[in-house]
Amino acid sequence: MLEAHEYLHLAIHASQENNHHAALDYLERALALEPNNPGVRYFQAAEYAELGLYPRAILCMGEVLELDPGMDLARFQLGLLQLQQGDTTQARTAFDSLRDLGSDESLRTFAAAYVSLIDEARGEAITLFERGLDICENLPLKGDMVRVLATLKTEDGPAPVEAAPAQGTAPVFLGAYRDVLETP
């Protein structure tokens, strides 16, 4: 029998191969061994989001934050998921919390940018996205935010919050940020 972190690595590999069913199976096995592992729970939420199961992904992301309230990426993704569902009130709560209490400066800045988008302050959001990009060291996250910024700069009129994630598609959830949370 494998250990939880080994199942997590198998799940990551399966997800990278677009085998989401296998990834979820590996994650369930990992959670059976370590039900309170926030990293495993995070990737479970990722898989649900990748499959478009946003309400379930939101629920799992909430569980991640109950297990580890300081997991900034989880709070950021929770805000994106809530935006995807059109729940700007809850998204604002997630982004406000990250902006005020987060430990990663670039995520705090991106969260502030999303709050500006919710407030329909497009110019301020663009400035904040640019500032966040200047300090962001997470290359996959930076790539996503470059696409968001490009979309904002090319649209006419106020930016609808739902369009803020990369080019009219669902935001890139979690999978792109795997290296940050992988366990040894």
Summary of the structure (lengths in Angstrom):
residues: 184
radius of gyration: 16.1
end to end distance: 17.4
largest distance: 56.4
contacts: 599
relative contact order: 0.12
helix: 75%
strand: 0%
